[in-house]
């Protein structure tokens, strides 16, 4: 059941990417973003939310399977890495 869920999440992400950016691919390059300064804050907050939720689910093990916290922490850490990259690209490391 877990593999089917991961495949479903992957297909959902690919469809979101194609719908949002109107092109094939998996990585949302920085030049595709319309307003990176606004989006990076939202993505950072969402990453923290995912990490906190993963922590809570990892401790309580309510109605979710055990690997749920691991998958949520993976998503949160990937979002956190991307938001730090975008923040550095438009801030300290920008060419402007």
C-alpha positions as CSV (number, residue, x, y, z in Angstrom):
1,X,0.0,0.0,0.0
2,X,2.9,2.4,0.7
3,X,4.4,2.0,-2.8
4,X,1.0,2.8,-4.4
5,X,0.7,5.9,-2.2
6,X,4.2,7.1,-3.2
7,X,3.4,6.5,-6.9
8,X,0.2,8.4,-6.5
9,X,2.0,11.3,-4.8
10,X,4.6,11.3,-7.6
11,X,1.9,11.4,-10.3
12,X,0.1,14.2,-8.4
13,X,3.3,16.3,-8.3
14,X,4.1,15.7,-12.0
15,X,0.5,16.8,-12.9
16,X,0.7,19.9,-10.7
17,X,4.1,20.8,-12.3
18,X,2.8,20.4,-15.8
19,X,-0.4,22.4,-15.0
20,X,1.4,25.2,-13.2
21,X,4.4,25.7,-15.5
22,X,3.0,24.4,-18.8
23,X,6.0,22.3,-19.6
24,X,7.4,18.8,-18.9
25,X,9.9,18.4,-16.0
26,X,10.2,17.9,-12.3
27,X,12.4,20.7,-11.0
28,X,10.7,24.2,-10.7
29,X,13.6,26.4,-11.9
30,X,13.9,29.8,-10.4
31,X,13.3,31.6,-13.7
32,X,9.8,30.0,-13.8
33,X,8.7,31.7,-10.6
34,X,6.6,34.8,-11.0
35,X,7.3,36.4,-7.6
36,X,10.1,34.5,-5.8
37,X,10.3,36.9,-2.9
38,X,6.7,36.2,-1.9
39,X,6.7,32.5,-2.7
40,X,9.9,31.7,-0.8
41,X,8.3,32.8,2.5
42,X,5.2,30.7,1.8
43,X,7.3,27.7,0.9
44,X,9.5,28.1,4.0
45,X,6.4,28.2,6.3
46,X,4.9,25.2,4.5
47,X,8.2,23.3,5.0
48,X,8.2,24.1,8.7
49,X,4.6,23.0,8.9
50,X,5.4,19.6,7.2
51,X,8.4,19.1,9.6
52,X,6.3,19.9,12.7
53,X,3.5,17.6,11.5
54,X,6.0,14.8,10.8
55,X,7.4,15.2,14.3
56,X,3.9,15.1,15.9
57,X,2.9,12.0,13.8
58,X,6.2,10.4,14.6
59,X,5.6,10.7,18.3
60,X,1.8,9.9,18.5
61,X,1.4,7.2,15.7
62,X,-2.4,8.0,15.7
63,X,-4.3,6.5,12.7
64,X,-1.4,6.8,10.2
65,X,1.1,4.1,9.2
66,X,4.6,4.3,10.6
67,X,6.4,5.6,7.5
68,X,4.0,8.6,7.3
69,X,6.3,10.7,9.5
70,X,9.3,9.7,7.4
71,X,7.6,10.7,4.1
72,X,6.4,14.0,5.6
73,X,9.9,14.8,6.9
74,X,11.4,14.0,3.5
75,X,8.9,16.4,1.8
76,X,9.5,19.1,4.5
77,X,13.3,18.9,4.2
78,X,13.2,19.0,0.4
79,X,10.9,22.1,0.6
80,X,13.3,23.6,3.2
81,X,16.3,23.1,1.0
82,X,14.6,24.6,-2.0
83,X,13.4,27.6,0.0
84,X,16.9,28.2,1.4
85,X,18.3,28.0,-2.2
86,X,15.8,30.5,-3.5
87,X,16.3,32.8,-0.6
88,X,20.1,32.8,-1.2
89,X,19.7,33.2,-5.0
90,X,17.5,36.2,-4.7
91,X,19.3,37.7,-1.7
92,X,22.9,37.3,-0.8
93,X,24.1,35.5,-3.9
94,X,22.1,37.5,-6.5
95,X,23.8,39.1,-9.4
96,X,22.0,42.4,-9.0
